[in-house]
Amino acid sequence: MPWLLDGNNLAAGRDRETVRRAALALARHERVRIHVFFDGTPPPGTGDVEHLGPVEVRYAGDADSAIVAFLRGHGRGWRVATDDRELGRRIRAEGAELVAAAGFWDRISRLPGENGETGARDAGAGESFGRLARETERLPDAPARVRRRRTHRETR
């Protein structure tokens, strides 16, 4: 089953290259197509779409809308990895399967590496992918309440 990845959501504030390497590893192992969508502009010298063998990386002003537009009318048979609740609701409405980011990273961390060990495809990749899979390093489901600071004018 092919995958769509919410790249920025999976990167969780880290670099995009980690998501790209994970997508390539999964595509090679499962022999599937993978489309990665990132918010924002592509790196210098790169077009809006990169073709990396079975992996296609797309850069869009709004990746969530681009993912939904891609799935519109033919979402069945696609697996989408994201923790974005609103996007999850929208992709399920299109018939796609939702996979949580932790589930995606766990799957990546268990892939056999070149030497047969799991998660060892690149030097340090096993630890990097494993760290992303651990719930303790994920953002909480709901934002914590932030106390409002009084402005200088309010303190007078």
C-alpha positions as CSV (number, residue, x, y, z in Angstrom):
1,M,0.0,0.0,0.0
2,P,1.5,3.4,-1.0
3,W,2.2,6.1,1.6
4,L,1.7,9.8,1.9
5,L,3.8,11.6,4.5
6,D,3.0,14.9,6.2
7,G,6.7,15.8,6.2
8,N,6.8,18.7,8.5
9,N,4.6,16.9,11.0
10,L,6.8,13.9,11.0
11,A,10.0,16.0,11.2
12,A,8.6,17.4,14.5
13,G,10.9,20.4,14.3
14,R,13.9,18.5,13.1
15,D,15.5,18.7,9.6
16,R,13.6,17.5,6.5
17,E,16.5,15.2,5.5
18,T,15.6,12.7,8.3
19,V,12.1,12.3,6.8
20,R,13.5,11.9,3.3
21,R,15.9,9.2,4.4
22,A,13.1,7.4,6.3
23,A,10.9,7.5,3.2
24,L,13.6,6.1,1.0
25,A,14.4,3.3,3.5
26,L,10.7,2.4,3.7
27,A,10.2,2.5,-0.1
28,R,13.1,0.2,-0.6
29,H,12.1,-2.2,2.1
30,E,8.3,-2.4,1.3
31,R,8.7,-1.8,-2.5
32,V,6.0,0.9,-2.4
33,R,5.6,4.4,-3.8
34,I,5.8,7.2,-1.2
35,H,4.9,10.8,-1.6
36,V,6.3,13.3,1.0
37,F,4.6,16.7,1.3
38,F,6.5,19.5,3.0
39,D,5.1,23.0,3.9
40,G,7.0,25.9,2.4
41,T,9.5,26.4,-0.3
42,P,12.0,23.8,-1.6
43,P,15.7,24.0,-0.9
44,P,17.7,26.2,-3.2
45,G,18.3,24.6,-6.6
46,T,15.4,22.2,-6.1
47,G,12.0,22.4,-7.9
48,D,8.6,22.1,-6.3
49,V,8.8,18.3,-6.9
50,E,11.8,16.0,-6.4
51,H,11.8,12.5,-7.8
52,L,14.0,10.1,-5.8
53,G,13.2,6.8,-7.4
54,P,10.0,5.4,-5.7
55,V,9.9,8.6,-3.5
56,E,8.4,11.8,-4.6
57,V,9.0,14.9,-2.5
58,R,6.6,17.9,-2.9
59,Y,6.8,21.4,-1.5
60,A,3.6,23.3,-1.1
61,G,2.4,26.5,0.6
62,D,-0.1,24.3,2.6
63,A,0.9,20.7,2.6
64,D,-2.3,19.6,4.4
65,S,-4.4,21.0,1.6
66,A,-2.1,19.5,-1.0
67,I,-2.4,16.0,0.6
68,V,-6.2,16.2,0.7
69,A,-6.3,17.4,-2.9
70,F,-4.0,14.5,-3.9
71,L,-6.3,12.0,-2.2
72,R,-9.5,13.6,-3.4
73,G,-11.6,10.9,-5.2
74,H,-9.0,8.2,-4.9
75,G,-7.9,8.0,-1.3
76,R,-8.7,4.3,-0.8
77,G,-5.5,2.2,-0.8
78,W,-3.3,5.0,0.6
79,R,-1.7,5.2,4.0
80,V,-1.1,8.7,5.5
81,A,1.4,9.3,8.3
82,T,0.6,12.4,10.4
83,D,-0.3,13.4,14.0
84,D,-2.4,16.4,12.7
85,R,-5.9,15.7,13.9
86,E,-7.7,17.9,11.4
87,L,-5.7,16.4,8.5
88,G,-6.4,12.9,9.9
89,R,-10.2,13.7,9.8
90,R,-10.0,15.0,6.3
91,I,-7.9,12.1,4.9
92,R,-10.2,9.5,6.6
93,A,-13.1,11.2,4.8
94,E,-11.3,10.5,1.5
95,G,-11.0,6.8,2.5
96,A,-7.3,6.7,3.3
97,E,-5.8,4.9,6.3
98,L,-4.3,7.1,9.1
99,V,-1.0,6.1,10.7
100,A,0.2,8.1,13.8
101,A,3.7,9.6,13.6
102,A,5.0,7.3,16.4
103,G,3.7,4.2,14.5
104,F,5.5,5.4,11.3
105,W,8.8,6.0,13.2
106,D,8.5,2.7,15.0
107,R,8.1,0.9,11.7
108,I,11.1,2.8,10.3
109,S,13.2,1.9,13.4
110,R,12.5,-1.8,12.8
111,L,13.6,-1.9,9.2
112,P,16.6,-4.2,8.6
113,G,19.8,-2.3,7.7
114,E,22.4,-3.2,5.2
115,N,24.2,-5.4,7.7
116,G,20.9,-7.2,8.8
117,E,20.5,-5.3,12.0
118,T,17.3,-3.4,12.6
119,G,17.3,0.4,12.3
120,A,20.9,0.5,11.1
121,R,20.5,1.6,7.5
122,D,22.6,4.7,8.0
123,A,25.2,5.4,10.6
124,G,23.3,6.7,13.6
125,A,19.9,6.3,11.8
126,G,18.7,3.6,14.2
127,E,19.0,5.9,17.2
128,S,17.6,8.9,15.3
129,F,14.6,7.0,14.0
130,G,14.1,5.3,17.4
131,R,14.2,8.6,19.2
132,L,11.4,9.9,16.9
133,A,9.3,6.8,17.7
134,R,9.4,7.3,21.5
135,E,6.3,9.0,22.8
136,T,8.3,10.8,25.5
137,E,9.9,13.0,23.0
138,R,6.6,13.9,21.1
139,L,4.6,17.0,21.8
140,P,1.6,16.6,24.0
141,D,-1.8,16.0,22.4
142,A,-3.1,19.3,23.7
143,P,-1.3,22.5,24.2
144,A,-0.6,23.4,27.8
145,R,-2.1,26.6,29.2
146,V,0.4,29.5,29.0
147,R,0.2,32.2,31.5
148,R,-0.2,35.6,30.0
149,R,2.5,38.1,31.0
150,R,1.4,41.5,32.0
151,T,2.7,44.3,29.7
152,H,4.7,47.2,30.9
153,R,1.7,49.5,30.7
154,E,-0.4,47.1,32.9
155,T,2.2,47.2,35.6
156,R,2.0,51.0,36.1
